[in-house]
Amino acid sequence: MSIKKNCVLISGGSGFIPSSTAEELLKRGYTVILVDNFLTGNKKNIPNHENCFRLV
């Protein structure tokens, strides 16, 4: 198994702070994986970078 460098997993990804963090990491070239159940977050907070992150 190989580990990707510059790959970040963010839990609660649709929350304001995690989504803002994801946005900044994407700008810096990181691969971002967002994990969320949308219990309290909002899908509108998810960064609009198609194919640059993975939502789980």
C-alpha positions as CSV (number, residue, x, y, z in Angstrom):
1,M,0.0,0.0,0.0
2,S,1.4,3.4,-0.9
3,I,0.6,6.6,1.0
4,K,-0.1,9.7,-1.1
5,K,1.7,12.8,0.0
6,N,-0.4,15.9,0.3
7,C,-3.6,14.0,0.8
8,V,-5.9,15.2,3.6
9,L,-9.0,13.6,5.1
10,I,-11.4,16.1,6.7
11,S,-14.3,14.9,8.8
12,G,-17.5,17.1,9.0
13,G,-16.5,18.5,5.6
14,S,-19.7,20.4,5.0
15,G,-19.3,22.5,8.1
16,F,-18.1,26.1,7.7
17,I,-14.6,25.7,9.1
18,P,-13.8,22.3,7.6
19,S,-15.1,23.5,4.2
20,S,-13.0,26.6,4.4
21,T,-10.0,24.6,5.3
22,A,-10.7,22.2,2.3
23,E,-10.9,25.2,0.0
24,E,-7.5,26.5,1.1
25,L,-5.9,23.1,0.9
26,L,-7.3,22.6,-2.7
27,K,-5.8,26.0,-3.6
28,R,-2.4,24.8,-2.3
29,G,-2.5,21.6,-4.4
30,Y,-3.6,19.1,-1.8
31,T,-5.9,16.1,-2.5
32,V,-8.9,16.5,-0.2
33,I,-11.3,13.8,1.0
34,L,-14.4,15.1,2.8
35,V,-16.4,12.8,5.1
36,D,-19.8,14.0,6.3
37,N,-23.3,12.8,7.2
38,F,-24.9,16.2,6.6
39,L,-26.5,16.1,10.0
40,T,-25.6,19.7,10.9
41,G,-23.6,20.8,7.9
42,N,-24.7,22.3,4.6
43,K,-24.0,21.0,1.1
44,K,-23.6,24.6,-0.1
45,N,-20.4,24.9,2.0
46,I,-18.6,22.2,0.0
47,P,-16.0,23.7,-2.3
48,N,-16.9,24.0,-5.9
49,H,-13.9,22.2,-7.3
50,E,-15.2,19.3,-9.4
51,N,-12.9,16.3,-9.6
52,C,-10.4,17.9,-7.1
53,F,-11.8,16.3,-4.0
54,R,-13.7,13.2,-2.9
55,L,-16.9,13.4,-0.8
56,V,-17.6,10.3,1.4
